[in-house]
Amino acid sequence: MAFLHATGTKAKGGLKRKSLIPYFLLLPGLIWLVFFFLLPILTLISTSTKTPGLGIGEFDQTYRFANYWDAIVNSHSQFIRSFEYATIATILALVIAYPLAYAIAFKSGRWKNTLLVLVVAPFFTSFILRTIAWKQILGSQGIVYKLLTDLHIISTQTHLTASPLAVVAGLTYNFLPFMTLPLYSSLERIDPRTLEAAGDLYANVITTFRKVTLPLSMPGVVAGTLLTFIPAAGDYVNADILGNPDTKMIGNVINARYLQIVDYPTAAALSFTLMIVILVMVMIYIKKAGTEELV
């Protein structure tokens, strides 16, 4: 009996240790999230309710929640502009990336890996350098400008740089891989025999795409649009390099408040507000798209 009791005790102890192993495996990730996500968010919230102190760059905690209202009122146009540019860039990226991802998934054959490398190749170059390159491409000496003027689509007095067009073009190009890769991953998992079955049931190409391909690729569409829209809404590099004072986005305002004006409370309030607005929009979008499992 003593032996059985000891054996049972050891077995229970072994099961208990095994049950704790998953928690130990999660510990590094939890520590990372606490120090590099939770604590910065709490610091951001705390900073957003401060008011200027006596010295330059000094702020006192006064719990002034009116900072949020002041920040939104003074920067509402940049907020709206950011979401407008991000939405347009996301739609353009979807229109460009879907045929590209479809071709890679179903039509590329032995060139599939090569095309995927070309999709991610822009990441081998600095984000800033890629954006500056668009300034050259759209400049008065660039091929795009010369082609459009030769075709009389635009006049010689029109400037493509320092314009909303340039900012949206930069956003679309820089975040295009974030749209292409999820779409490709989703399309690549579709069994070609499913598409063949639709044809056997007398569905034409358009019907097959509308009834089969598009619904099955919706997880990739949702993931791609989120991965494109979220960073595009908070971006400030494209508007800073390719835009003008009238095309500034909310990211430019936050950057200026932090690094130039040294107004940390307003910058923190704008940052936290942007994060909450995007989070609410994402939750509504995922719910409407019917892909809650992505959350």
N, C-alpha and C positions, 0 to 999 in steps of 0.2 A: 504493500500500500504506500509505503514511504517512497519507494522508487517511482510508482505511478504518479504520485503527487509532485515529486521533483521534476519528472518528465513533463507533466502538464504545465508546471510553472515555467519551465524553460521554453516550452512551445508558445505560451502566451507572451513571454518576454520577447521571443523572436518575432512573433506577429506584430507586436507593438512597435518594435524597431523598424520593421518593414513598412508599417503604416506611416511612420514619420519620414521615411526616405523622400517621398514626393515633396514634402514641405521644405526639407533641406535643399532639394534641387531648385525650388522656387526662391529660396532665400537670396541668392545673388541678384536675381531680377527685381525682387521686391526692394532690396537695398538701393539698387540703381534708380528705381522709380521714386523712392522717397527722397533721395538726395538731388536728383536731377530733373524731377518733375513736380512732386508735391511741394517740396520746400521752395523752389522758385515761384510756383504759383501763389503760395501763401505770402512770400515776400512781395510779389507783384501786387497782391490785394492790399497788403499793409501799406506799401508805398503810395498806392492810388488815393489814399485818404489822408495824406499828409499835407501840410502847408509850409510855405517857405519860412526858414528860420532867420537868424540874424546875419549869418555869414553866407557867402556865395556857395551854392551847392549843399547847404545845410537845410534840413527839413524836420519839422516837428510833427509828431503824431497827434492830430487833433480830430481824427475821425470825421473829416469833412467829405461826406458822400456827395455833396454838390459838385465836387470835381468832375464826376461822371456827366452830369447835366451840362456843365460848362464845356467840357471837352467835346461832347456830341454836338452841341449847338454851334460851336466855333468851327467844327470840322465835318459837318454833315455832308457838304458837297463832295469832299474827298472820299467819304464813306460810300456815297452813292456811285461816284465815278469808279471806285475800286471794284465794286460788285458788277458794274456795267462792263468794264474792261475784262474782268475775269470770266463773266458769262459769255461774252462774245468770243474770247480766246478759247474757252472750253468747247463751244459749239463748233468753231472752225477746226480745232484739233480733232474732234470726233468725226467730222466730215472727212478730214484728210486721213486719219488713222484707221478708220474702219475698213475702207477698201484695201489699204496697205496691209493690215493685219489679216484680212480675208485672203489676200493673194499669197501671203507668206504661209498661212496655215493650210491652204488647199491647192495652190497652184505652183508653189516654188520648187517642189521636188528636191533634188540634191543641192539646190542653192539656198535652202532654208536657213542653215546655220550662218551662211555668209550674209544674208539679208538681216538676220537678227543682230549680227555684229555691227552692221551698218546703222541699224536703228539706235544702238547704244553708243556708237562711236562718238557722237558729240560730247558725251560725258568725259571723254579723254581730254577735253579742252576746258579751260576755266570758264565758268559761267559768265564772268565779266568780259572775257575776250570774245566769247560768242556773241554777246550783246553788242560790243563795239563793232564787230564784223557786220552786223546788220545796219549800223550807222553808215558804213562804207557802201554796203549793197544798195541802200535806199538813197544814197547821196546823189548830188547832181552829176557826178562822174560815174555813177554806178550803172550797171547794165539794165536794171529795172527801170530807172528813170529815163534812160535813153530809149528803151523799147517803147515805153508808154508815150513819150513825146513824139517819137517817129510815127507811131500809130495814131497820133492826134487824140489820144484818150485824155491826156492832161496837157495843159499849156506849159510853156517854158517858165511861166511865172509861179507855177505851183511847186511847193516844196513837200517832199515826202517825209523828210526827217523833221524832228521837233514837232510832231503831230500825233494825234490819237491813233492814226493808222500805223505809224511806226511802233508805238507802244504795244498795240494789240498784236502786230506782227512779231515783235520780239517775244511777247508772252506766249503766243501760239507755238513758235519755233522752240523756245527753251523748254517748254513743258510737254512737247509732242511725244517724246518717249514714254512719259508717264501715262499717256493715253494708249499708246500702241501696245505696250507689253501686256497689260491686263486683258485687252481685247484679244490679242493673239493667244494668250493662255486659255481664255474662255472658248474661243473658236476652235482651237486645236483639239480640245476635248470632245468636240462633236463628232460622233461616228458618221463617216461619209455614207454609210448604208442607210442612215436615217434620211438623208437628202435624196438618195436614190429611191427610197420607198415613197417619198412624196411625189417624185416624178412618175413612179409606177401607178400612183393614184390620180394621175392626170393633172397634177398641179404644175403650172408653168413656173418659170424662174422667179418671177415677182412674187407669186403666191407662196412658193417654197421659202423664199427669204422672209416674207412677212409672217408666215404661220409657223415656220420651223427654225430657221437660222437665227433670226432676231430674238425670239423669246428665249432660246437656249443660250444666247450670248449676253443676255441682260445682266448677269452678275459682272461680266467684264466691262460692260458699258457703265454700270453704276460705279464700279471701282475706279475705272479710268477717269470718269468725270469728276469724282471726288479728289483723286490724286492730282488732277489738273487744276480744278477750281480753287481748292484750299490754299496751295502755295501761291497761285496767281493773285488771289485777293489780297494777300499780305505782302506781295512783292513790291520793292521800291527801286531795284536796280534798273529795270527796263524803263520806267518812267523818268528816272534820273538821267540816264544816258540818251534815250531816244525821244524823250518828251520835251515839254516846255513848262513854264510856270502854270499854265492853264490845264495841264494834263497830270498834275501831281496826284498821287494816290495816297491812301491813308498810311501806307508804309513809309512814304516820304515824310509825312507829318510826324510820325512816331520817331523816325530816325533823327529828324531835326530837333525835336523836343529833348531827346536823350543827349545827343552829341554836340549840338550847337547852342541851343537856348538854355540847356541844363535845367529843364523843367520836368523833373522825374515824376511828380504826381500826375501831371496831365498825360505824359507818355504812358505811364502805367495804366491809367484809367482807359486810355484809348486802346491799349494792347489787350486788356482784359475784356473790354466791350467787344472788340473785334473777335476775340476767341469765343465769347458766348454767342454772339450773333451767328458766326459760322457753325458752331455746334448745333444750334437750334435749326438752322437751315439744313444741315446735313441730316439730322434726325427726321425732319419732315420729308426730305427728299427720299430717304431710304424707305420710309413708311409708304409714301406714295408709289414708289417704284416696286414695292412688294418684295424687297430683298432684305428683310430685317435680319436674316442670318449673317449678313456682312458686318453687323455691329459687334 
